[in-house]
Amino acid sequence: MSDAAFRRSLRKAEKFLSSIDAPLGEVIARVGPCDIDPSPDFEPFHALVRSICHQQLHGKAAETIHQRVKDRFGDGDEPDVKRLHRARLPAMRACGLSASKSAAIKDLAAKCLDGTVPSLSELRTLEDDAIVERVTQVRGIGRWTVEMMLMFRLGRLDVLPIDDFGVRKGFTLLRQLKAPITPKALVPHADAWRPYRTVASWYLWRVADGR
């Protein structure tokens, strides 16, 4: 899908969501256009290495570790999958990676090389659930990480990250619920947003941020 076509899809999603969900429509009118900007030519291995580096860390600390991995295993550029596959754990730990993250990245490299993790060209042909099923076979990569890749790298428009705290917080505030909604309880509420649950989730994040 071209960038212009994707933008048209976002505008269509906003109109649809506004027409079927009045409270969400008020948020859409207040916040303005959804600005999801996918990366159509990303490399799955590089994107997932970055995701692992950022797990349970924030901002500068995570970026520092990620840059060290790139310096050590990519000569300053994106890390090489074969070099990380061959890497010894002490060399990875020296970059600031924990033992679990080092093991996860090595497993990711192995599963990219053996085809468990799809290439970008294959990702483009697969359904969302098939991508989740294959990529979550990597140690340390859960459903949420794959959902973020689907939403913000591949531009898939009907992803609902029910385990995301911000999405559930946004829904709880939007509906003025007395108690936080559970992941399981969110699913039937979100069915009405199909096939634009990604866009609805984006606006729920804005609500959670106080916008």
C-alpha positions in Angstrom: 0.0 0.0 0.0 1.3 3.4 -0.9 1.7 6.1 1.7 -1.1 8.1 0.1 -3.4 5.0 0.1 -2.5 4.3 3.8 -3.4 7.9 4.7 -6.7 7.5 3.0 -7.3 4.3 5.0 -6.6 6.2 8.2 -9.1 8.9 7.3 -11.7 6.3 6.4 -11.0 4.6 9.8 -11.6 7.8 11.7 -14.9 8.5 9.9 -16.1 4.9 10.6 -15.1 4.9 14.2 -16.7 8.3 14.8 -19.9 7.0 13.2 -20.3 3.9 15.4 -18.8 5.1 18.7 -19.8 8.6 19.9 -17.4 8.9 22.8 -14.5 7.7 20.6 -15.7 10.1 17.9 -15.3 13.0 20.4 -11.8 12.0 21.1 -11.0 11.8 17.3 -12.4 15.3 16.8 -10.4 16.6 19.8 -7.1 14.9 19.0 -7.1 15.2 15.3 -5.9 12.8 12.6 -4.2 9.6 13.5 -0.5 9.8 12.5 0.6 6.2 12.4 3.5 6.1 10.0 4.5 2.5 9.1 8.0 1.5 7.8 7.3 -0.5 4.7 10.9 -1.5 4.1 12.0 -2.4 7.6 14.1 -5.5 8.4 12.3 -7.7 10.9 15.5 -8.9 12.6 16.7 -5.3 13.2 13.3 -4.2 14.4 13.0 -7.1 16.9 16.6 -6.7 18.2 15.7 -3.1 19.0 12.5 -4.3 20.7 14.4 -6.7 22.9 16.9 -4.0 23.8 14.1 -1.8 24.9 12.2 -4.4 27.0 11.7 -3.1 30.6 13.9 0.0 29.9 13.1 3.5 28.9 14.5 6.1 26.5 18.2 6.9 26.7 19.3 3.7 28.6 17.7 1.4 26.0 19.1 3.4 23.1 22.6 3.4 24.6 22.5 -0.4 24.8 21.1 -0.7 21.4 23.8 1.5 20.0 26.5 -0.6 21.7 25.0 -3.7 20.1 25.2 -2.0 16.7 28.7 -0.8 17.3 29.9 -4.3 18.4 28.0 -6.5 15.9 27.4 -4.1 13.0 30.3 -1.7 13.0 28.0 1.1 13.9 25.3 0.1 11.5 22.4 -2.4 12.1 23.8 -5.6 13.7 24.5 -8.5 11.5 22.3 -11.6 12.1 25.2 -14.1 11.5 27.5 -12.2 13.8 25.0 -12.2 16.6 24.2 -15.9 16.0 27.9 -16.7 16.5 28.4 -14.2 19.4 29.5 -15.3 22.8 27.3 -14.3 25.7 30.1 -12.3 27.5 30.6 -10.1 24.4 26.8 -9.4 24.4 26.7 -8.8 28.1 29.5 -6.3 27.6 27.1 -4.2 25.6 24.9 -3.9 28.6 22.4 -6.7 27.7 21.1 -8.9 30.5 21.7 -12.6 30.3 18.0 -13.1 29.3 18.1 -10.5 26.6 21.4 -11.9 25.2 19.9 -15.3 25.0 16.7 -13.9 23.4 18.7 -12.1 20.7 20.8 -15.2 19.9 17.5 -17.2 19.7 16.1 -14.5 17.4 19.1 -14.7 15.1 18.8 -18.5 14.9 15.1 -18.4 14.1 15.6 -15.7 11.5 18.3 -17.8 9.8 16.2 -21.0 9.9 13.1 -19.2 8.6 10.9 -19.4 11.7 10.8 -15.6 11.8 9.4 -14.6 8.4 11.3 -12.3 6.1 9.8 -9.0 5.2 8.5 -10.3 1.9 6.8 -13.2 3.7 5.4 -11.0 6.4 3.6 -9.0 3.8 1.7 -12.1 2.7 0.8 -13.5 6.1 -2.2 -12.9 8.3 -1.7 -11.2 11.6 -2.3 -14.3 13.7 0.1 -16.4 11.6 2.8 -13.7 12.2 2.2 -13.7 15.9 2.3 -17.5 16.1 5.7 -17.7 14.3 7.5 -14.7 15.9 6.4 -15.5 19.4 8.4 -18.8 19.1 11.4 -16.6 19.8 12.6 -16.7 23.4 11.6 -13.5 25.1 9.3 -12.2 22.5 5.6 -12.1 23.5 2.4 -11.2 21.7 2.6 -7.5 22.6 6.0 -7.0 20.9 4.7 -8.6 17.7 1.5 -6.5 17.8 3.6 -3.3 17.9 5.5 -4.5 14.8 2.2 -5.2 13.1 0.8 -1.8 13.9 3.7 0.5 13.6 6.0 -1.3 11.1 3.6 -3.2 8.8 0.7 -0.7 9.2 -1.9 -3.4 9.9 -5.1 -1.6 10.7 -7.1 -4.2 12.8 -4.8 -5.1 15.7 -6.0 -5.0 19.2 -3.2 -5.2 21.8 -5.4 -6.2 24.7 -2.4 -6.7 27.1 -1.3 -3.1 26.7 -1.9 -1.1 29.9 -2.4 2.2 28.0 -5.1 0.8 25.7 -7.0 -0.6 28.7 -6.5 2.6 30.7 -7.8 4.7 27.8 -10.9 2.5 27.4 -11.6 2.6 31.2 -11.4 6.4 31.2 -13.4 6.8 27.9 -16.2 4.7 29.3 -15.9 6.1 32.8 -15.7 2.6 34.3 -15.4 2.2 38.1 -12.7 -0.4 37.7 -10.0 -1.0 35.1 -11.2 -3.2 32.3 -9.6 -6.6 31.9 -8.0 -7.8 28.6 -10.7 -10.5 28.2 -13.5 -8.0 28.9 -12.1 -5.5 26.3 -12.4 -7.9 23.4 -16.2 -7.9 22.9 -16.3 -4.1 23.3 -13.7 -3.7 20.6 -15.5 -5.9 18.1 -17.5 -3.0 16.9 -14.3 -1.2 15.9 -13.4 -3.9 13.3 -11.6 -3.6 10.9 -9.9 -0.5 12.4 -9.0 -1.7 16.0 -5.4 -0.4 15.5 -6.7 3.2 14.9 -9.1 2.9 17.9 -6.2 1.7 20.0 -4.1 4.7 18.9 -6.8 7.0 20.1 -7.1 5.1 23.4 -3.4 5.8 24.0 -4.1 9.5 23.5 -6.9 9.3 26.1 -4.6 7.5 28.6 -2.1 10.3 28.1 -4.7 12.9 29.1 -5.5 14.2 25.6 
